[in-house]
Amino acid sequence: MHTPFFDIVSPRHLPVALCLAALAVVAPLAFAGPGELTVVSVGPVKAALADALAKYRAETGEAIVVVNASPSQLKAKVHGADHPDLVIASQEEMDTLEKGGQTQTATRATLGRSGLAVAMRKGVKVPDLSSAAAVKQALTNAKSLSYADPQENPAGLQAGAVVERLGLTDALKAKLQFGSGNNPVAPVGFGDIEIGMYPTPLILLAKDVQVAALLPAELQQWTRYDAALISGAPNENEAKRLLVFLRGTAARASFSASGFETAP
């Protein structure tokens, strides 16, 4: 069984306030002006970061410019015309940036991690998903399956590894569709896909989609998300203060409510 080193909030308790806070945060801009603190962030942390930054703005009066980036865009965005200060990305993505000298290694901090879950349209009956055998049966019975495009998103590689471990790679090829873009889970909500396998935070962002269940421990794949100052950050002191906030209690609550497990 999974050791409860992290605290997680049930997706059923995701507050409406989270969505309102996400709308309240300044929309991503194409270019940041001089002195504007800018964060480059990957998609899965979008809602959690928006809620946390709304709290930060309420506390400090400072609005943060957020530049969203897909994994393929991340390196270019870090060195882009926005002149960003802080980056939030998966552990693997951060490792790549760090090896390339694009981040300040000493500032790197873990914000939380997310696991893979089964996504289904809201209102449909959820099958038994409590064991590897049950998940295998559910995937076999499903008329269609979706997970992220492995070429675009590491979560797709993780989901593919789960399917392979279950011995279903060949059996599911005919009904598998890769999800792509900023909202890969959307087809599940439309009813076009019966079952999706995605990180919990992405599922919670999708309209008319429910988290049917986290994958059981024997199949689970975790993704850790870290933050670090970018090398040559133009607003280094302000970025360090923001990083301290993102590691604090208020920001951890935002990440927990968005489907992440956060370190105490």
Wavefront OBJ file of the C-alpha trace (Angstrom):
o trace
v 0.000 0.000 0.000
v 1.044 3.581 -0.612
v 2.673 5.164 2.422
v 0.795 8.371 3.324
v 3.886 10.588 3.206
v 1.843 13.052 1.192
v -1.549 14.542 2.037
v -4.212 14.455 -0.669
v -7.617 16.085 -0.849
v -10.393 14.072 -2.504
v -11.407 15.428 -5.912
v -14.996 15.357 -4.678
v -14.123 18.147 -2.287
v -12.568 20.435 -4.904
v -13.971 23.836 -3.890
v -15.841 26.048 -6.282
v -13.618 28.825 -5.019
v -10.686 27.207 -6.819
v -12.305 27.785 -10.185
v -13.207 31.361 -9.279
v -9.667 32.039 -8.144
v -8.303 30.654 -11.394
v -10.402 33.168 -13.302
v -9.230 35.982 -11.066
v -5.542 35.515 -11.856
v -4.063 37.608 -14.627
v -4.325 35.757 -17.942
v -1.086 34.549 -19.529
v 0.553 37.297 -21.553
v 2.728 37.099 -24.627
v 5.375 39.434 -23.231
v 6.231 40.583 -19.734
v 7.275 44.160 -19.159
v 10.319 45.316 -17.226
v 10.198 44.341 -13.572
v 7.200 42.006 -13.937
v 7.722 38.730 -12.127
v 7.121 35.980 -14.682
v 6.568 32.255 -14.178
v 6.802 29.618 -16.915
v 4.574 26.688 -16.025
v 3.499 23.393 -17.576
v -0.200 22.610 -18.026
v -0.972 20.120 -15.229
v -0.263 22.712 -12.521
v -2.383 25.430 -14.161
v -5.356 25.433 -11.763
v -3.257 24.884 -8.640
v -0.882 27.690 -9.578
v -3.735 30.057 -10.431
v -5.330 29.523 -7.035
v -2.009 29.880 -5.207
v -1.138 33.080 -7.076
v -4.541 34.555 -6.292
v -3.670 34.090 -2.616
v -0.225 35.570 -3.196
v -1.714 38.641 -4.852
v -4.212 39.064 -2.006
v -1.348 38.898 0.486
v 1.215 41.048 -1.312
v -0.722 43.061 -3.904
v 1.631 41.711 -6.557
v 0.220 40.135 -9.724
v 2.364 37.526 -11.461
v 2.632 37.003 -15.204
v 2.151 33.319 -16.067
v 3.408 31.847 -19.331
v 1.923 28.403 -19.962
v 4.087 25.939 -21.863
v 3.675 22.443 -23.229
v 6.610 20.069 -22.652
v 7.810 20.707 -26.210
v 7.682 24.486 -25.665
v 9.304 24.557 -22.250
v 12.937 25.160 -23.217
v 12.032 27.941 -25.650
v 9.717 29.627 -23.123
v 12.398 29.591 -20.428
v 14.671 31.498 -22.814
v 11.864 33.471 -24.428
v 11.173 37.178 -24.835
v 9.185 37.160 -21.582
v 12.489 37.054 -19.656
v 10.980 34.739 -17.012
v 12.141 34.367 -13.438
v 10.743 31.062 -12.225
v 9.876 27.763 -13.903
v 7.549 24.982 -12.748
v 7.866 21.638 -14.516
v 7.951 17.900 -13.976
v 10.961 16.314 -12.331
v 12.211 14.945 -15.655
v 11.717 18.255 -17.456
v 13.452 20.104 -14.640
v 16.350 17.652 -14.766
v 16.827 18.506 -18.446
v 16.714 22.252 -17.800
v 19.112 21.885 -14.890
v 21.636 19.865 -16.903
v 21.534 22.558 -19.561
v 22.357 25.245 -17.001
v 18.971 26.907 -17.464
v 17.961 26.850 -13.806
v 19.563 27.697 -10.465
v 20.056 24.244 -8.957
v 20.263 25.446 -5.353
v 16.769 26.943 -5.526
v 14.981 23.822 -6.780
v 12.041 22.790 -4.598
v 9.292 20.168 -4.851
v 5.719 21.479 -4.925
v 3.813 18.199 -5.164
v 3.191 15.124 -7.210
v 0.271 13.697 -9.139
v -0.773 10.164 -9.958
v -2.560 8.632 -12.895
v -6.302 8.183 -12.574
v -9.168 6.804 -14.618
v -11.317 9.505 -16.198
v -14.948 8.921 -17.147
v -17.846 11.144 -18.164
v -19.782 12.511 -15.206
v -22.914 10.556 -14.390
v -21.874 7.208 -15.868
v -21.601 4.121 -13.712
v -18.023 3.558 -12.551
v -16.762 -0.038 -12.773
v -14.611 -1.733 -10.173
v -11.115 -0.228 -10.427
v -9.722 -1.350 -7.089
v -7.052 -3.749 -8.378
v -4.852 -4.358 -11.388
v -7.134 -7.187 -12.480
v -10.196 -4.946 -12.194
v -8.545 -2.164 -14.227
v -7.557 -4.693 -16.881
v -11.155 -5.882 -17.113
v -12.501 -2.317 -17.317
v -10.093 -1.386 -20.114
v -10.886 -4.594 -21.979
v -14.632 -3.926 -21.745
v -14.411 -0.249 -22.715
v -15.430 0.692 -26.246
v -12.767 3.405 -26.415
v -9.686 4.493 -24.480
v -7.614 7.647 -24.417
v -4.395 8.821 -22.829
v -1.942 11.604 -23.617
v 0.113 11.492 -26.772
v 3.491 10.093 -25.668
v 5.182 12.436 -28.160
v 3.710 15.476 -26.408
v 3.309 14.524 -22.761
v 5.254 12.225 -20.398
v 1.904 11.136 -18.932
v 1.278 9.319 -22.201
v 4.433 7.276 -21.713
v 3.299 6.437 -18.195
v -0.167 5.357 -19.321
v 1.356 3.281 -22.102
v 3.564 1.563 -19.541
v 0.464 0.672 -17.503
v -1.253 -0.799 -20.560
v 1.884 -2.777 -21.383
v 2.155 -4.087 -17.834
v -1.436 -5.301 -18.076
v -0.581 -7.133 -21.298
v -3.098 -5.120 -23.317
v -0.892 -3.183 -25.737
v -2.008 -5.111 -28.824
v -5.570 -5.707 -27.650
v -6.296 -2.001 -27.135
v -4.641 -0.579 -30.287
v -7.855 -0.483 -32.306
v -9.772 1.559 -29.727
v -6.971 3.799 -28.440
v -6.945 7.504 -29.256
v -4.191 9.830 -28.086
v -5.284 13.041 -26.392
v -3.363 16.154 -27.424
v -3.274 19.893 -26.876
v -3.993 21.838 -23.703
v -7.167 19.890 -22.890
v -6.528 16.252 -23.874
v -9.216 14.916 -21.517
v -12.037 16.901 -23.183
v -13.239 14.040 -25.465
v -14.125 12.041 -22.359
v -16.473 14.821 -21.246
v -17.999 15.027 -24.738
v -18.812 11.317 -24.577
v -16.504 10.502 -27.494
v -14.197 8.431 -25.265
v -15.434 5.984 -22.637
v -12.327 5.753 -20.454
v -9.303 7.998 -20.168
v -6.093 7.501 -18.219
v -4.612 10.862 -17.191
v -2.992 12.670 -14.253
v -5.608 13.694 -11.693
v -5.033 17.478 -12.095
v -5.730 17.283 -15.839
v -8.942 15.357 -15.221
v -10.138 17.963 -12.734
v -9.632 20.690 -15.339
v -11.896 18.993 -17.870
v -15.611 19.803 -18.114
v -18.150 17.022 -17.461
v -15.416 14.558 -16.480
v -15.050 12.723 -13.172
v -12.096 11.051 -11.495
v -13.457 7.501 -11.422
v -10.509 6.303 -9.310
v -6.793 6.659 -8.871
v -4.936 3.711 -10.317
v -4.239 1.067 -7.649
v -0.809 1.081 -6.045
v 0.537 -1.798 -8.129
v -0.094 0.183 -11.329
v 0.384 3.746 -10.149
v 2.747 6.123 -11.935
v 3.686 9.339 -10.128
v 4.876 12.637 -11.584
v 6.667 15.091 -9.327
v 6.539 18.820 -10.027
v 9.358 21.146 -9.019
v 9.971 24.873 -9.108
v 13.290 26.665 -9.536
v 14.653 30.079 -10.350
v 15.795 30.478 -13.934
v 19.441 31.319 -14.529
v 19.785 35.065 -14.974
v 16.322 35.751 -13.568
v 15.786 39.527 -13.884
v 13.717 39.686 -10.674
v 15.678 37.245 -8.558
v 14.809 38.538 -5.082
v 11.091 38.720 -5.873
v 11.220 35.231 -7.400
v 12.826 33.848 -4.242
v 10.004 35.328 -2.144
v 7.435 33.750 -4.442
v 9.179 30.400 -4.214
v 9.031 30.550 -0.419
v 5.297 31.239 -0.679
v 4.767 28.328 -3.075
v 6.313 26.011 -0.515
v 4.099 27.339 2.282
v 0.816 26.204 3.788
v -1.516 28.333 1.656
v 0.000 27.197 -1.642
v 0.097 23.554 -0.520
v -3.647 23.773 0.085
v -4.129 25.010 -3.476
v -2.121 22.122 -4.881
v -3.892 19.554 -2.707
v -7.301 20.811 -3.805
v -6.206 20.463 -7.434
v -5.384 16.786 -7.107
v -1.735 16.884 -6.065
v -0.147 15.196 -3.100
v 1.995 17.697 -1.236
v 4.855 17.215 1.184
v 4.174 18.266 4.777
l 1 2 3 4 5 6 7 8 9 10 11 12 13 14 15 16 17 18 19 20 21 22 23 24 25 26 27 28 29 30 31 32 33 34 35 36 37 38 39 40 41 42 43 44 45 46 47 48 49 50 51 52 53 54 55 56 57 58 59 60 61 62 63 64 65 66 67 68 69 70 71 72 73 74 75 76 77 78 79 80 81 82 83 84 85 86 87 88 89 90 91 92 93 94 95 96 97 98 99 100 101 102 103 104 105 106 107 108 109 110 111 112 113 114 115 116 117 118 119 120 121 122 123 124 125 126 127 128 129 130 131 132 133 134 135 136 137 138 139 140 141 142 143 144 145 146 147 148 149 150 151 152 153 154 155 156 157 158 159 160 161 162 163 164 165 166 167 168 169 170 171 172 173 174 175 176 177 178 179 180 181 182 183 184 185 186 187 188 189 190 191 192 193 194 195 196 197 198 199 200 201 202 203 204 205 206 207 208 209 210 211 212 213 214 215 216 217 218 219 220 221 222 223 224 225 226 227 228 229 230 231 232 233 234 235 236 237 238 239 240 241 242 243 244 245 246 247 248 249 250 251 252 253 254 255 256 257 258 259 260 261 262 263 264
